[in-house]
Amino acid sequence: MAQERPFEFKGVNHLALVCRDMKKTVEFYRDKLGMPLIKTINLPNNSGQHFFFDCGNGDCIAFFWFPEAPKASPGIAAPAMLPTQGSFVSAHGSMNHIALNIPAEKFDEYYQRLIDMGIEVTPILNHDNSPSQVSAEVTEDVFVRSVYFFDPDGVCLEFAAWTKDFDESDVAHEPISVADL
């Protein structure tokens, strides 16, 4: 039964992250990944900048640059390592990673393009419903293909390509409450 929705969502307007160097951020997101820079703002009183990059479908990834921002906290505010390379855990309330939706038919091409650009990437992860949750091959059980990498500030990014449509059987787990532990 379809649930009535209290709000009409049209996607993600923007995610707002914080960078250490806006110039390097522009070079990575605009020049390497090809996301158009669509809006730039110098914040009042020389307190920083806020830049917006189009990541498709009218959605944006935005960055603040604050001259007095504290240093990054890998392993707390974001994962310290990429999946397959160590702990991928981050703190409650943190943003673990951004998964950018890409066309499934271009996945392998884009993976190679990241490598050719000199971006360190994980092996391809074909996520499935097996006990290990990853398949070496693309099978009928694979629901998304992923590759992970970091931006210049340690923001974990994922290129993700859906490989199947979901149905009611894909929602099969009860949420865990910390109160029940």
Secondary structure, 3 states (H helix, E strand, C coil): CCCCCCCCCCCCCEEEEEECCHHHHHHHHHHHCCCCEEEEEECHHHCCEEEEEECCCCCEEEEEECCCCCCCCECCCECCCCCCCCCCCCCCCCCCCEEEECCHHHHHHHHHHHHHCCCCCCCCEEECCCCCCEECCCCCCCCEEEEEEECCCCCEEEEEEECCCCCHHHCCCCCCCHHHC
